[in-house]
Amino acid sequence: MNDLPEEDRGGHDWKGLKEVDRAIAENRLTAYTWKKTWADPWGRAVMITVFTLLTAYVVFVVVNDLIL
């Protein structure tokens, strides 16, 4: 409908949204989210903490089940 490039239409160049749109189109939104979270220092700390707690819980359940 509008054949003009986005810059000529008065729009903004939303690089982050283009990347998300491309990720959705290629059905790789989960991988995109994980990579963006890992790149953020706070996100990385939260991921490491959550995975550590989940691993500790699984080890606890397995050890507790073997003892009883």
Secondary structure as the mmCIF struct_conf table of DSSP 4:
data_model
#
loop_
_struct_conf.conf_type_id
_struct_conf.id
_struct_conf.beg_label_comp_id
_struct_conf.beg_label_asym_id
_struct_conf.beg_label_seq_id
_struct_conf.end_label_comp_id
_struct_conf.end_label_asym_id
_struct_conf.end_label_seq_id
BEND BEND1 LEU A 4 LEU A 4
HELX_RH_3T_P HELX_RH_3T_P1 GLU A 6 ARG A 9
TURN_TY1_P TURN_TY1_P1 GLY A 10 GLY A 10
HELX_RH_AL_P HELX_RH_AL_P1 LYS A 15 ALA A 25
TURN_TY1_P TURN_TY1_P2 GLU A 26 ASN A 27
HELX_RH_AL_P HELX_RH_AL_P2 LEU A 29 ALA A 39
BEND BEND2 ASP A 40 ASP A 40
HELX_RH_AL_P HELX_RH_AL_P3 PRO A 41 ILE A 67
#
